[in-house]
């Protein structure tokens, strides 16, 4: 991976070195405004996240994996796939002392950072299950998940000036593990009214 780091500029190197724990990476992502994609869909590289000074969940996850990799972690994305009527979510996984945690960029009160206390990837997935619902009617929508190791990508996705649609395609084409069957899905209880109210709270407002 040295070939990736040689391409970082001075400012990127300084920032990557400073963000040397998952907590610091998460804190930095919290300071970034949400990318509302007002001019069309984007998938910024870590470099472009810094240039544009904004990120949505997928861009934030990719940014986090880059810095985790810089500090010796595997660059692993976790793709949380929903029903067709909801939006999927992507987070960056990390491991500390044998336990899994997750870094998450989100504009909402749920689907956020996870401390490294989970024994397996499935455990961390299920920690998001009851938070994943539609604010309109409380329907719980999380259905499957998959992990992707970005070390498999040959392009320098960290500094790519173009949108990283090849990472999006990578996630679309890997096998996802189902969380529940059809019978279990039919028996799910909708989120309570108070949960749906909290679910509407956002950090950044779309102007």
Secondary structure, 3 states (H helix, E strand, C coil): CHHHHCCCCHHHHHHHHHCCCHHHHHHHHHHCEECCCCCCCCCCCHHHHHHHCEECHHHHHHHHHHHHHHCCCCCEEEEEEECCCCCCEEEEEEEECCEEEEECCCCECCCCCEEEEECCHHHHHHHHHCCCECCCCCCECEEEEEEEEHHHCCCCCCCCCCCCHHHHHHHHHCCCEECCCHHHHHCCCCCCHHHHHHHCCECCCCC
